[in-house]
Amino acid sequence: MTEGVKTWPHPRDFTRLSISRRFDVSAHGQTLVFEDTRDICLRGVYVFGTVPFALETEVDVRLHLGEGDETMPLDLRGRIVRAEAEGCAIEFTEMAPEVYHHLKQLLLNNSPDSGKLEEEFGEHLGLKKR
């Protein structure tokens, strides 16, 4: 069990974890860096900070695994699905199989209940229900 990681009961397909990672979000020639995040799951992330992009904006997302100069960037596509004063929710819409694998491993390594996550993953073909 990982200390300090929160999960939320949810009607969603995937458990959301309260872990913080760096995300770079780009659209319309502008890149924003977010280091304060929550609710990471296979389907998306919530980033804290000012986001000038409108709802439904398609964005390029780079998730940084690791810290400092030792990060491994993972590139995804997404769209803004919720915008609030404190931040926004980004739904992941595309990712390469190796990115899916690394994101899944990040979640498993930080979950207080990796068995539950494994069940959720087993109920899906990638991001889609079986």
N, C-alpha and C positions, 0 to 999 in steps of 0.2 A: 504494500500500500504506500502511495506517495503522500508525504505530509504536505499540508497546505494547499492541496488541490481540491477545489470544490466541484461538485457536479450538481445539476439541476434535474428534478423530475420533469419530464417533457412529453408532449404528444408527438414529438418528431421521431424520425427514423433513427437518428444517431444521438447518443449522449454528448452533451456539450461540456467541455472542461474549461475551468478557469485557470489557464496557463498563459503566460505572456511571452510572446516572441516578436521579433521585428518583422514588420510587413511594409514593403514599398508598394504603393498603389499609384498607377499611372493611367491618365486619360487626357485627351486633348492637349498633348505635348507638355503636360505638367506631371511631376512625380512628387508624391507626398510620402514621408517616412513616419511610420507609427511604431512606437516601441511599447505602448501600453494597450494590451488587447485582453479580450476575454471570450468566452463562449466559442472556443475553437472546436470544430468537429469536421468530419469528412465533407460536409456540405458548405461550410463557410466559417466566418470569423466576425467578431465585433471589434472594431478599432475605436479607441478614444481619441478625440481631437477634432479640429475643424476640418470639415470635408466640403469643398466647394462644388462637388459633382452632384448633379440632379439624380433623383430616383430613376432607376432603370438604366443608368449610364453603364456601358460596358467598360470594364477596366482590366488592365494587366496587373497581376499581383505577383510579387516576389516575396516568398517566405524565406527567412534566413534561419537555418538551423545552426546551432553553435553560438559562440560569442566572439566579439572583437574581430580580429583579422582572420579567425579560424572558422568563418561561417561557410556553410554550403547553401547556396541559393536554390530554391525550388520555384519554378515559374508556372503560374496558373492563369486562367482567365476567370473573370467573375463579373458580377453586376451589383450595383448598389440596390438593396432591397428595402432598407429602412434608414432614414436619416433623422437624427435628433440633435439637440444642442450639444450634447456631450460626445457624440460620435456617430458611427454608422455601422450597419450590418452589410456584409458582402457575402453573396452566395457564390460559391465556386461553380462554374459552368463547364470548364474544360481543364483537364490535367493529363499529362503523359502517365503511362503505367508506372514508371519509376517514381514519379512524384507522388502518385497515389500510395505506393508502397512506403515511401519515407514519411508521408503524413500519417498514415495508419500506424507506423512504428512509433512516431512521436506521441500519438494519442495513447497507445498501449503502454509505453514507458512511463507515462505521467498519470495514468488512471489509477484510482484507488480500487477499482474493480475491473481488471483486464478481462476476466471471464465474461462479464456482461458485454463488454465491447466486442469480444470475439463472437458472441452470439449475434449481435447486431450486424457485424460484418458478414457472417455466414448467411444471414437472411437477405443479402443483397448481391447483385452482380455489379460490382463497382458501386455506383451511387444509386442504382435502380433496384427496386424490390424484385425478388424472384417471382 
